[in-house]
Amino acid sequence: MAVFEYKGLDASGKAVAGIVDADTAKVARARLRKQGLFPTEIHAQAGKGTRQGESILDMQIDVASYFQFISARDVSIMTTQLSTLVGAHVPMAEALSALVDQTEKAKFKVVLSKVKEKVVEGGSLGDAMSDHPKVFDDLYVQMVRAGEKSGALDQVLARLATYADGQVKLQSQVLSAVAYPILLGIMGIGILSMLFLFVIPRIRNLFDSMPGGAEALPLLTKVVFFFGDVLVGWWWAFPMLVGLVVVGFRRWVRTETGRRRWDTWRLKFPVFGTMSRLVAVSRFCRTLSTLLISGVPIISALRIVQDVVGNVVLADAVGDAAHSIQEGQSIAVPLRNSGEFPPMVTHMVGIGERTGELERMLRVVADAYEDQVDATITAMTSLLAPVMIMIMGGAVFVVALGLLMPMMNISQMIK
């Protein structure tokens, strides 16, 4: 199915422009007339088809569009804008048209155009968004549907925008915590590679000409030369080995047993396990609170949270809580029995259930744990950088010492 850009007039004679998807230009014109629009110009979008009078060989291909992706920040900005437009009582079709015009990414523009088209044809916004699960996940769609049913869509969209902003902020914090140590690691590996590939082979020729040759070298120097020989002779094997390990690991994690073992290990690993648990618990509390405030039924909300919590072990505990609710029991009991949720969470959930203020209690817990995540990330950032410097510096020191030891022996022999 091709994507066509059009210009034309609406029923009141106002100039309009936008995008519509159809198999042919004729079908596109028919769809526009069905929407009450009268197209004056219509042509295939670059990279999506050919314009009238062009051959396949003359077709323009928008290479950049193939490398575009719709990020969580894009969805967050769009949600904020849509909430503002809906709160101002702008008709949904016109609000979506404004979003299509404002969006710069071609892929996102196409998605919003399809959403607008389905809404104009009489579908609900939630159903239109559900056709694009890679952009609008189940959490997003369920909240929009709840907002449409309750008549408070603008408020639900505002909560969604706040939630999305929080998730983007959390992702940015986690990435910033590991970015600097990773950069240090890459620089250290680059320095060591330069030493092994260019410096050590030249120095080795000098040591081979010494009386006794390689047999007279210290053990540390022999080890350094061994690693240098392996790196020079088999450098091409290291990227292949890393690639095989990454592919094998990803396939293993996709299996049920592998994913469960990996998620269990993630929660128990020193330092990183604590941060992983804090992030997952914070996401659980924030998401459940947002869903409940938006009017999503608690069982449906727990099922959604089970999919977005990001850890199989914790997801099982959430699933047990949903099953407990269906049997008329408490949420807090299965969460407490799992042993995976901190006592503060289970106590606050229990209090919220008894007082009827579960949403507020979950929001309080989410705020508290997000503060802990901030503190943990700050501590990790300040700790990982010097650790990486010590590791890289130690490796360079060992290599340098292995080269200096026989050179000191040469100086003594000359004296």
VOBA-101237 format. One record per residue: x, y negated, z of N, C-alpha, C in turn. Coordinates in steps of 0.1 Angstrom, whole numbers. Example, Ala and Ser with C-alpha at 12.3 -4.5 7.8 and 13.67 -1.06 7.14 Angstrom:
<pts>
[pt [132 57 78] [123 45 78] [132 33 78]]
[pt [128 22 71] [137 11 71] [129 0 79]]
</pts>
This chain:
<pts>
[pt [9 12 0] [0 0 0] [9 -12 0]]
[pt [6 -22 -9] [14 -34 -10] [9 -45 -2]]
[pt [17 -55 1] [13 -67 8] [13 -79 -1]]
[pt [2 -86 -1] [1 -97 -10] [-1 -110 -3]]
[pt [6 -121 -8] [5 -134 -2] [-6 -141 -11]]
[pt [-14 -149 -4] [-24 -156 -11] [-26 -171 -7]]
[pt [-31 -179 -16] [-36 -192 -13] [-50 -194 -18]]
[pt [-58 -201 -11] [-71 -203 -16] [-79 -213 -8]]
[pt [-93 -211 -8] [-102 -220 -1] [-112 -211 7]]
[pt [-116 -217 19] [-126 -210 26] [-140 -215 22]]
[pt [-150 -211 29] [-164 -215 26] [-166 -230 27]]
[pt [-159 -236 35] [-160 -251 37] [-152 -259 28]]
[pt [-144 -252 20] [-135 -259 10] [-121 -262 16]]
[pt [-118 -257 28] [-105 -260 34] [-95 -250 28]]
[pt [-83 -256 26] [-72 -248 20] [-67 -237 31]]
[pt [-65 -225 26] [-60 -215 35] [-49 -207 28]]
[pt [-41 -200 36] [-30 -192 30] [-28 -181 40]]
[pt [-23 -170 35] [-20 -159 44] [-15 -147 37]]
[pt [-16 -135 44] [-12 -122 38] [-23 -112 39]]
[pt [-24 -104 29] [-34 -93 30] [-28 -81 23]]
[pt [-31 -69 29] [-25 -57 23] [-36 -49 15]]
[pt [-32 -44 3] [-41 -37 -6] [-33 -30 -16]]
[pt [-40 -20 -23] [-33 -12 -33] [-29 -21 -45]]
[pt [-38 -29 -49] [-36 -38 -61] [-40 -52 -58]]
[pt [-37 -61 -67] [-41 -75 -66] [-56 -76 -67]]
[pt [-62 -68 -75] [-77 -68 -77] [-84 -65 -64]]
[pt [-79 -54 -57] [-85 -50 -44] [-83 -61 -34]]
[pt [-71 -68 -34] [-68 -78 -25] [-78 -90 -27]]
[pt [-81 -93 -39] [-90 -104 -42] [-104 -100 -37]]
[pt [-108 -88 -38] [-121 -83 -34] [-122 -84 -19]]
[pt [-111 -80 -12] [-111 -81 3] [-112 -96 8]]
[pt [-105 -104 1] [-106 -119 5] [-120 -124 3]]
[pt [-126 -121 -8] [-140 -126 -11] [-149 -121 -1]]
[pt [-147 -108 4] [-156 -102 14] [-154 -110 27]]
[pt [-143 -116 30] [-140 -123 42] [-145 -138 40]]
[pt [-151 -141 29] [-156 -155 27] [-145 -164 22]]
[pt [-134 -159 16] [-123 -167 11] [-123 -166 -4]]
[pt [-118 -177 -11] [-118 -177 -25] [-103 -180 -30]]
[pt [-96 -169 -33] [-82 -170 -36] [-79 -178 -49]]
[pt [-70 -187 -49] [-66 -193 -62] [-52 -188 -67]]
[pt [-44 -183 -57] [-31 -177 -61] [-30 -164 -53]]
[pt [-25 -154 -59] [-22 -141 -52] [-11 -134 -59]]
[pt [-1 -130 -51] [10 -122 -57] [16 -113 -46]]
[pt [23 -103 -50] [29 -94 -41] [41 -100 -33]]
[pt [41 -97 -21] [52 -102 -12] [65 -97 -16]]
[pt [76 -105 -16] [89 -100 -20] [93 -88 -11]]
[pt [98 -77 -18] [102 -65 -11] [91 -56 -10]]
[pt [78 -60 -12] [66 -51 -10] [60 -47 -23]]
[pt [63 -53 -34] [57 -50 -47] [63 -59 -58]]
[pt [57 -60 -69] [62 -68 -80] [51 -79 -83]]
[pt [56 -91 -87] [47 -101 -90] [42 -100 -104]]
[pt [31 -106 -107] [26 -105 -120] [36 -110 -131]]
[pt [38 -101 -141] [47 -105 -152] [62 -100 -149]]
[pt [64 -94 -137] [77 -90 -134] [78 -74 -137]]
[pt [90 -70 -141] [92 -55 -142] [98 -50 -129]]
[pt [99 -37 -128] [105 -31 -116] [119 -36 -114]]
[pt [126 -37 -126] [140 -41 -125] [142 -55 -120]]
[pt [132 -64 -122] [133 -78 -118] [127 -80 -104]]
[pt [123 -69 -97] [116 -71 -84] [127 -76 -74]]
[pt [122 -85 -66] [131 -91 -55] [129 -82 -43]]
[pt [140 -78 -37] [140 -70 -25] [145 -78 -13]]
[pt [137 -79 -3] [141 -87 9] [149 -77 18]]
[pt [162 -77 16] [170 -67 24] [169 -70 39]]
[pt [169 -83 42] [169 -86 57] [157 -80 64]]
[pt [145 -78 57] [133 -73 63] [135 -59 68]]
[pt [144 -51 62] [146 -38 66] [154 -37 79]]
[pt [161 -47 83] [169 -48 95] [162 -55 106]]
[pt [149 -60 103] [142 -67 114] [135 -57 123]]
[pt [133 -60 135] [125 -52 144] [118 -61 153]]
[pt [106 -57 158] [97 -65 166] [101 -62 181]]
[pt [107 -72 188] [111 -70 201] [100 -73 211]]
[pt [103 -69 224] [94 -72 235] [92 -87 236]]
[pt [103 -95 234] [102 -110 235] [92 -115 224]]
[pt [93 -110 212] [83 -114 202] [69 -112 206]]
[pt [66 -100 211] [52 -97 216] [48 -106 227]]
[pt [58 -109 236] [55 -118 248] [51 -132 243]]
[pt [59 -137 234] [56 -151 229] [43 -151 222]]
[pt [40 -141 214] [27 -140 207] [16 -139 217]]
[pt [17 -132 227] [7 -130 237] [4 -143 244]]
[pt [14 -151 247] [13 -164 254] [5 -173 245]]
[pt [9 -173 232] [2 -182 222] [-13 -178 221]]
[pt [-15 -165 220] [-29 -160 218] [-38 -163 230]]
[pt [-32 -162 242] [-39 -165 254] [-43 -180 254]]
[pt [-34 -189 250] [-37 -203 250] [-48 -206 240]]
[pt [-47 -200 228] [-58 -202 218] [-71 -197 222]]
[pt [-71 -185 228] [-84 -179 232] [-90 -188 244]]
[pt [-81 -192 253] [-85 -201 264] [-91 -214 260]]
[pt [-87 -218 248] [-92 -231 242] [-105 -228 234]]
[pt [-110 -216 234] [-122 -213 227] [-121 -213 212]]
[pt [-109 -211 207] [-107 -210 193] [-112 -196 188]]
[pt [-120 -195 177] [-124 -182 173] [-113 -173 170]]
[pt [-115 -160 173] [-104 -150 172] [-98 -149 159]]
[pt [-106 -149 148] [-100 -149 135] [-91 -161 132]]
[pt [-95 -172 136] [-87 -184 134] [-75 -184 142]]
[pt [-76 -179 155] [-64 -178 163] [-54 -168 157]]
[pt [-59 -157 152] [-49 -148 146] [-43 -153 134]]
[pt [-50 -161 126] [-45 -168 114] [-34 -177 118]]
[pt [-36 -185 129] [-25 -194 134] [-13 -186 138]]
[pt [-15 -175 144] [-3 -166 148] [4 -161 136]]
[pt [-3 -157 126] [3 -152 114] [12 -163 107]]
[pt [7 -175 107] [14 -187 101] [27 -190 110]]
[pt [26 -189 123] [37 -193 131] [48 -182 132]]
[pt [44 -170 130] [54 -159 131] [64 -159 120]]
[pt [77 -158 123] [88 -159 114] [92 -145 108]]
[pt [91 -135 116] [95 -122 112] [84 -116 102]]
[pt [89 -111 91] [80 -106 81] [72 -94 86]]
[pt [79 -85 93] [72 -73 98] [61 -76 108]]
[pt [64 -85 117] [54 -89 127] [42 -97 120]]
[pt [46 -104 109] [35 -111 102] [26 -102 95]]
[pt [31 -91 90] [23 -81 84] [14 -74 94]]
[pt [19 -71 105] [11 -64 116] [0 -73 121]]
[pt [3 -86 123] [-7 -95 127] [-18 -97 117]]
[pt [-14 -97 104] [-23 -98 93] [-33 -86 93]]
[pt [-28 -74 95] [-36 -63 95] [-46 -63 107]]
[pt [-41 -68 119] [-50 -69 130] [-61 -79 128]]
[pt [-57 -91 122] [-67 -101 118] [-77 -95 108]]
[pt [-73 -88 98] [-82 -82 88] [-92 -73 95]]
[pt [-88 -65 104] [-97 -56 111] [-107 -63 120]]
[pt [-102 -74 126] [-111 -82 135] [-121 -89 126]]
[pt [-117 -94 115] [-127 -101 106] [-137 -91 100]]
[pt [-133 -79 99] [-143 -69 94] [-153 -64 104]]
[pt [-151 -69 117] [-160 -66 127] [-155 -57 138]]
[pt [-142 -53 138] [-136 -45 148] [-132 -53 160]]
[pt [-130 -46 171] [-125 -53 183] [-110 -55 182]]
[pt [-105 -65 190] [-91 -68 190] [-83 -56 195]]
[pt [-88 -49 206] [-81 -38 211] [-80 -27 201]]
[pt [-91 -24 194] [-91 -13 184] [-81 -17 173]]
[pt [-81 -29 169] [-72 -34 158] [-57 -32 162]]
[pt [-54 -35 175] [-40 -34 180] [-36 -20 182]]
[pt [-46 -11 185] [-43 3 187] [-38 10 174]]
[pt [-40 4 163] [-35 10 150] [-20 8 149]]
[pt [-14 0 158] [0 -3 157] [7 0 170]]
[pt [8 13 174] [13 17 187] [28 14 189]]
[pt [36 12 179] [50 8 180] [51 -6 185]]
[pt [41 -14 182] [42 -28 186] [34 -31 199]]
[pt [21 -25 199] [13 -27 211] [11 -13 217]]
[pt [17 -11 229] [16 2 235] [3 4 242]]
[pt [1 16 248] [-12 19 254] [-16 9 265]]
[pt [-6 5 273] [-8 -4 284] [-14 -17 278]]
[pt [-8 -22 268] [-13 -35 261] [-27 -33 256]]
[pt [-30 -22 249] [-43 -20 243] [-54 -19 253]]
[pt [-51 -11 264] [-61 -9 274] [-64 -22 281]]
[pt [-55 -30 284] [-57 -43 291] [-65 -52 282]]
[pt [-62 -52 269] [-70 -61 259] [-85 -56 259]]
[pt [-87 -43 258] [-100 -37 258] [-108 -41 271]]
[pt [-101 -40 282] [-107 -44 295] [-111 -58 295]]
[pt [-102 -67 290] [-105 -81 289] [-117 -84 280]]
[pt [-118 -77 269] [-129 -79 260] [-142 -75 266]]
[pt [-142 -64 274] [-154 -59 280] [-159 -68 292]]
[pt [-149 -74 299] [-152 -82 310] [-155 -97 306]]
[pt [-151 -101 294] [-153 -114 290] [-142 -124 295]]
[pt [-132 -118 300] [-121 -127 305] [-108 -123 297]]
[pt [-109 -123 284] [-97 -119 276] [-86 -129 277]]
[pt [-89 -142 278] [-78 -152 280] [-70 -150 293]]
[pt [-77 -146 304] [-70 -144 316] [-62 -131 315]]
[pt [-67 -121 309] [-60 -108 307] [-48 -110 299]]
[pt [-49 -118 288] [-37 -121 279] [-27 -128 287]]
[pt [-31 -138 296] [-21 -145 304] [-14 -136 313]]
[pt [-21 -126 319] [-14 -116 328] [-5 -108 320]]
[pt [-9 -104 308] [0 -96 299] [12 -103 295]]
[pt [11 -116 292] [22 -125 289] [32 -125 301]]
[pt [27 -127 313] [35 -128 325] [42 -114 327]]
[pt [34 -103 325] [40 -90 327] [51 -88 317]]
[pt [49 -91 304] [59 -89 293] [71 -98 296]]
[pt [69 -110 301] [81 -118 304] [89 -112 315]]
[pt [82 -106 325] [90 -99 336] [98 -88 331]]
[pt [92 -80 322] [99 -68 316] [111 -72 308]]
[pt [109 -83 300] [120 -88 292] [131 -93 301]]
[pt [128 -100 312] [138 -105 321] [145 -94 328]]
[pt [138 -83 331] [144 -72 338] [154 -65 328]]
[pt [150 -63 316] [159 -57 306] [171 -65 304]]
[pt [170 -78 303] [181 -87 302] [191 -86 313]]
[pt [185 -85 326] [194 -84 337] [202 -71 337]]
[pt [195 -60 333] [202 -47 333] [213 -48 322]]
[pt [210 -53 310] [220 -54 300] [232 -63 304]]
[pt [229 -74 310] [239 -83 314] [248 -77 325]]
[pt [243 -67 333] [251 -61 343] [261 -52 337]]
[pt [258 -46 326] [268 -36 320] [275 -42 308]]
[pt [271 -53 303] [278 -59 291] [292 -62 294]]
[pt [295 -69 305] [309 -73 307] [318 -62 310]]
[pt [314 -52 318] [323 -40 320] [325 -32 307]]
[pt [315 -31 299] [317 -24 286] [327 -32 277]]
[pt [326 -45 277] [335 -53 269] [350 -51 274]]
[pt [351 -51 288] [365 -48 293] [370 -34 289]]
[pt [361 -24 290] [365 -11 286] [369 -10 271]]
[pt [362 -17 262] [365 -17 248] [379 -24 246]]
[pt [381 -35 253] [394 -42 252] [405 -33 257]]
[pt [403 -26 268] [413 -17 274] [416 -6 264]]
[pt [406 0 259] [408 11 249] [416 6 237]]
[pt [412 -6 232] [420 -12 221] [434 -14 224]]
[pt [437 -19 236] [452 -21 239] [459 -8 240]]
[pt [453 2 246] [460 15 247] [462 21 233]]
[pt [452 20 225] [453 25 211] [464 19 204]]
[pt [466 6 205] [477 -1 198] [490 4 204]]
[pt [491 6 217] [504 11 222] [507 25 217]]
[pt [497 34 217] [500 48 213] [502 49 198]]
[pt [495 40 190] [496 42 175] [508 34 169]]
[pt [513 23 175] [523 15 169] [536 13 177]]
[pt [534 12 190] [546 9 199] [553 22 202]]
[pt [546 32 207] [552 44 212] [560 51 202]]
[pt [554 53 189] [562 60 179] [576 54 176]]
[pt [577 41 177] [590 34 174] [599 36 185]]
[pt [594 36 198] [603 38 209] [608 52 210]]
[pt [599 61 205] [603 76 206] [615 79 198]]
[pt [616 72 186] [628 75 178] [641 72 185]]
[pt [640 61 194] [652 58 202] [655 69 212]]
[pt [645 74 218] [647 84 228] [651 97 222]]
[pt [647 100 210] [651 113 204] [666 113 201]]
[pt [672 101 199] [686 100 196] [695 101 208]]
[pt [688 101 220] [696 102 232] [702 116 234]]
[pt [713 117 241] [719 130 244] [709 139 251]]
[pt [707 151 246] [697 160 252] [683 159 246]]
[pt [681 148 238] [668 146 232] [656 146 241]]
[pt [645 152 237] [633 152 244] [634 160 258]]
[pt [644 169 259] [645 177 271] [650 168 283]]
[pt [656 157 280] [662 149 290] [652 138 295]]
[pt [640 138 289] [630 128 293] [623 132 305]]
[pt [619 122 314] [611 125 326] [597 131 322]]
[pt [591 138 331] [578 144 329] [567 134 325]]
[pt [567 123 331] [557 113 328] [558 108 314]]
[pt [570 106 309] [573 102 295] [568 113 285]]
[pt [571 125 289] [566 136 280] [551 137 279]]
[pt [544 134 290] [530 134 290] [525 122 281]]
[pt [531 110 282] [527 99 274] [529 102 259]]
[pt [541 108 256] [543 111 242] [534 122 237]]
[pt [530 131 245] [520 142 241] [507 135 237]]
[pt [502 126 246] [489 119 243] [491 111 230]]
[pt [503 105 228] [505 97 216] [504 105 204]]
[pt [510 118 205] [510 127 193] [496 131 190]]
[pt [488 134 200] [474 138 198] [466 127 192]]
[pt [468 114 197] [461 103 191] [465 100 177]]
[pt [478 101 174] [482 98 160] [478 109 150]]
[pt [479 121 155] [476 132 146] [461 136 145]]
[pt [454 133 155] [440 137 155] [431 125 158]]
[pt [435 113 154] [426 101 157] [412 102 151]]
[pt [412 109 139] [399 110 132] [389 119 139]]
[pt [395 128 148] [386 137 155] [378 131 167]]
[pt [384 120 172] [378 114 184] [364 108 181]]
[pt [363 100 170] [349 95 166] [339 106 164]]
[pt [344 117 157] [335 128 154] [331 135 167]]
[pt [340 136 177] [337 142 189] [327 134 197]]
[pt [329 121 197] [320 112 204] [306 113 198]]
[pt [306 113 184] [293 114 178] [285 127 181]]
[pt [293 138 181] [287 151 184] [282 151 198]]
[pt [289 145 208] [285 145 222] [272 137 223]]
[pt [271 125 216] [260 117 217] [247 124 211]]
[pt [249 130 199] [238 137 193] [233 148 201]]
[pt [243 156 206] [239 167 215] [232 163 227]]
[pt [237 152 233] [230 147 245] [216 143 243]]
[pt [214 135 232] [201 130 229] [191 142 226]]
[pt [196 152 219] [187 164 216] [184 171 229]]
[pt [194 172 238] [191 179 251] [181 171 259]]
[pt [183 158 259] [174 149 267] [159 150 262]]
[pt [158 153 249] [144 153 243] [137 166 248]]
[pt [144 176 252] [138 188 257] [132 186 271]]
[pt [122 194 274] [115 192 287] [125 194 299]]
[pt [132 205 298] [142 208 309] [153 198 309]]
[pt [158 194 298] [169 184 298] [165 171 303]]
[pt [153 166 299] [148 153 304] [146 153 319]]
[pt [140 164 324] [138 165 339] [151 165 346]]
[pt [161 173 342] [174 173 349] [181 159 348]]
[pt [180 153 336] [186 140 335] [180 130 343]]
[pt [166 129 344] [160 120 352] [162 122 367]]
[pt [163 135 371] [166 138 385] [180 133 388]]
[pt [190 135 379] [204 131 382] [205 116 382]]
[pt [197 109 374] [197 94 373] [193 89 387]]
[pt [183 95 394] [179 90 407] [189 93 418]]
[pt [198 103 416] [207 106 427] [221 101 425]]
[pt [224 96 413] [237 91 410] [240 79 419]]
[pt [253 78 425] [256 67 433] [255 53 426]]
[pt [250 44 433] [248 30 429] [238 29 417]]
[pt [241 35 406] [232 35 395] [218 42 398]]
[pt [219 52 406] [206 59 410] [197 50 418]]
[pt [203 42 427] [195 33 435] [189 22 426]]
[pt [196 17 416] [191 7 407] [180 13 399]]
[pt [182 25 394] [172 31 385] [159 34 393]]
[pt [160 38 405] [148 40 413] [141 26 416]]
[pt [149 16 419] [142 3 422] [135 -2 409]]
[pt [141 -1 398] [135 -5 385] [122 2 382]]
[pt [123 16 384] [111 24 381] [99 21 391]]
[pt [103 19 404] [92 16 414] [86 3 412]]
[pt [95 -7 409] [90 -20 406] [81 -20 394]]
[pt [84 -13 383] [76 -12 371] [63 -5 375]]
[pt [63 5 383] [51 12 387] [41 2 394]]
[pt [46 -5 404] [38 -14 412] [33 -26 403]]
[pt [41 -32 395] [37 -43 387] [27 -39 377]]
[pt [29 -28 370] [20 -23 359] [7 -20 365]]
[pt [7 -12 376] [-6 -8 382] [-14 -19 387]]
[pt [-7 -29 393] [-14 -41 398] [-20 -49 387]]
[pt [-12 -51 376] [-17 -58 364] [-30 -51 358]]
[pt [-29 -38 357] [-40 -31 351] [-53 -32 360]]
[pt [-51 -30 373] [-63 -30 382] [-69 -44 382]]
[pt [-61 -55 383] [-66 -68 383] [-74 -71 370]]
[pt [-69 -65 359] [-75 -67 346] [-88 -59 344]]
[pt [-92 -51 353] [-104 -44 353] [-103 -30 347]]
[pt [-91 -25 345] [-90 -11 340] [-93 -1 351]]
[pt [-101 9 349] [-104 19 360] [-91 25 365]]
[pt [-91 29 378] [-79 33 385] [-73 45 379]]
[pt [-82 55 375] [-76 68 369] [-70 65 356]]
[pt [-76 57 348] [-70 53 335] [-57 45 337]]
[pt [-57 37 347] [-45 29 350] [-34 38 354]]
[pt [-36 48 363] [-26 57 367] [-21 65 355]]
[pt [-29 69 346] [-25 76 334] [-16 68 326]]
[pt [-19 55 324] [-10 46 316] [3 44 323]]
[pt [3 42 337] [15 40 344] [24 52 343]]
[pt [18 64 343] [25 76 342] [34 77 329]]
[pt [29 70 319] [36 70 306] [47 59 305]]
[pt [45 49 313] [54 37 312] [64 36 323]]
[pt [63 45 333] [72 44 345] [87 47 341]]
[pt [89 55 331] [103 57 326] [111 68 332]]
[pt [104 76 341] [112 87 347] [102 99 349]]
[pt [106 111 345] [97 122 345] [93 126 360]]
[pt [103 125 368] [101 129 382] [91 120 389]]
[pt [92 107 387] [83 98 393] [69 99 386]]
[pt [70 101 373] [57 103 365] [49 114 370]]
[pt [55 125 374] [48 137 380] [41 133 393]]
[pt [48 125 401] [41 120 414] [29 111 411]]
[pt [30 103 400] [19 94 396] [8 103 391]]
[pt [11 113 383] [1 122 378] [-7 129 390]]
[pt [1 133 400] [-6 139 412] [-15 130 419]]
[pt [-11 117 419] [-20 107 425] [-33 105 417]]
[pt [-32 105 404] [-44 104 396] [-53 116 398]]
[pt [-47 128 399] [-55 140 402] [-61 139 416]]
[pt [-54 134 425] [-59 132 439] [-71 123 439]]
[pt [-71 112 431] [-82 103 431] [-94 109 425]]
[pt [-92 118 415] [-103 125 409] [-110 134 419]]
[pt [-103 139 428] [-108 148 439] [-113 140 451]]
[pt [-113 126 450] [-118 118 460] [-109 116 472]]
[pt [-96 118 470] [-86 116 480] [-78 103 478]]
[pt [-67 102 486] [-60 89 486] [-49 90 476]]
[pt [-44 78 471] [-33 77 462] [-20 79 470]]
[pt [-19 73 482] [-7 72 490] [-2 86 494]]
[pt [-11 96 496] [-6 109 501] [3 116 491]]
[pt [-1 118 478] [8 125 469] [21 117 466]]
[pt [20 104 467] [32 96 465] [42 98 476]]
[pt [36 99 489] [45 101 500] [50 116 500]]
[pt [42 125 496] [46 139 496] [57 142 486]]
[pt [57 134 475] [67 136 465] [81 133 470]]
[pt [83 125 480] [96 121 485] [104 112 475]]
[pt [98 108 464] [105 100 455] [102 85 456]]
[pt [91 81 463] [88 67 465] [92 63 479]]
[pt [98 51 480] [102 46 493] [91 45 503]]
[pt [93 46 516] [82 45 526] [75 32 525]]
[pt [82 21 522] [75 8 521] [64 8 510]]
[pt [66 15 499] [56 16 488] [44 24 493]]
[pt [46 36 499] [35 44 503] [27 38 514]]
[pt [34 31 523] [27 24 534] [18 13 529]]
[pt [24 5 520] [16 -7 515] [4 -2 506]]
[pt [6 9 498] [-4 15 490] [-16 20 499]]
[pt [-12 27 510] [-22 31 520] [-30 20 526]]
[pt [-22 9 530] [-29 -2 536] [-39 -9 526]]
[pt [-34 -10 513] [-42 -16 503] [-55 -8 500]]
[pt [-54 5 501] [-66 14 499] [-76 12 510]]
[pt [-71 11 522] [-80 10 534] [-86 -4 534]]
[pt [-79 -14 530] [-85 -28 531] [-91 -33 519]]
[pt [-90 -25 508] [-96 -29 495] [-88 -39 488]]
[pt [-75 -41 492] [-67 -51 485] [-54 -44 479]]
[pt [-57 -33 472] [-46 -25 466] [-38 -34 456]]
[pt [-46 -42 448] [-39 -49 437] [-29 -59 444]]
[pt [-33 -66 454] [-24 -76 461] [-13 -69 467]]
[pt [-15 -58 474] [-4 -51 480] [7 -46 470]]
[pt [2 -41 459] [11 -37 448] [19 -49 443]]
[pt [13 -60 441] [20 -72 436] [30 -76 446]]
[pt [27 -76 459] [37 -79 470] [49 -70 469]]
[pt [46 -57 468] [57 -47 467] [66 -49 455]]
[pt [59 -52 443] [66 -54 431] [76 -66 432]]
[pt [71 -77 438] [79 -89 440] [91 -86 449]]
[pt [89 -78 460] [100 -75 469] [110 -66 462]]
[pt [106 -56 454] [115 -48 447] [122 -54 436]]
[pt [116 -64 429] [123 -71 418] [134 -80 424]]
[pt [131 -85 436] [142 -92 443] [154 -83 446]]
[pt [151 -71 451] [161 -61 453] [169 -57 441]]
[pt [161 -56 430] [168 -53 417] [178 -65 413]]
[pt [173 -77 415] [182 -88 412] [195 -88 421]]
[pt [193 -85 434] [205 -84 443] [214 -72 439]]
[pt [208 -61 435] [216 -49 432] [224 -52 419]]
[pt [217 -58 409] [224 -61 396] [235 -71 399]]
[pt [233 -81 407] [244 -90 410] [256 -83 417]]
[pt [253 -74 426] [263 -67 433] [271 -58 423]]
[pt [263 -51 414] [270 -42 404] [279 -50 395]]
[pt [274 -61 391] [282 -70 382] [295 -74 388]]
[pt [294 -78 401] [306 -82 407] [315 -71 411]]
[pt [310 -58 411] [318 -47 415] [324 -40 403]]
[pt [316 -39 392] [321 -31 380] [332 -38 373]]
[pt [332 -51 372] [343 -59 365] [356 -56 371]]
[pt [359 -58 384] [372 -54 390] [375 -40 389]]
[pt [365 -31 390] [368 -16 389] [373 -13 375]]
[pt [367 -19 365] [371 -17 351] [385 -22 349]]
[pt [388 -34 355] [401 -40 353] [412 -31 360]]
[pt [409 -26 371] [418 -17 378] [421 -4 370]]
[pt [410 2 364] [412 14 357] [420 11 344]]
[pt [417 1 337] [424 -2 325] [439 -6 328]]
[pt [440 -15 338] [453 -19 342] [462 -7 347]]
[pt [455 2 354] [463 14 359] [467 23 347]]
[pt [459 24 337] [462 32 325] [474 26 318]]
[pt [473 13 316] [484 6 309] [497 7 317]]
[pt [496 6 331] [508 7 339] [514 21 338]]
[pt [506 31 338] [512 45 337] [519 46 323]]
[pt [513 41 312] [520 42 299] [533 34 300]]
[pt [532 22 305] [544 14 305] [555 20 314]]
[pt [551 26 325] [561 33 334] [567 45 327]]
[pt [559 52 319] [565 64 312] [575 59 302]]
[pt [574 47 296] [583 42 287] [595 36 293]]
[pt [594 30 305] [605 23 312] [614 33 319]]
[pt [609 44 324] [618 53 331] [630 58 323]]
[pt [628 63 311] [640 67 303] [649 55 299]]
[pt [643 43 297] [650 31 294] [659 27 305]]
[pt [655 29 318] [663 26 329] [675 36 330]]
[pt [672 48 326] [683 58 326] [694 55 316]]
[pt [689 49 304] [699 45 294] [707 33 299]]
[pt [701 24 306] [709 13 312] [719 18 322]]
[pt [716 28 330] [725 33 339] [737 40 332]]
[pt [734 48 321] [744 55 314] [754 44 307]]
[pt [748 33 302] [757 23 296] [766 17 306]]
[pt [761 14 318] [769 9 329] [780 18 333]]
</pts>
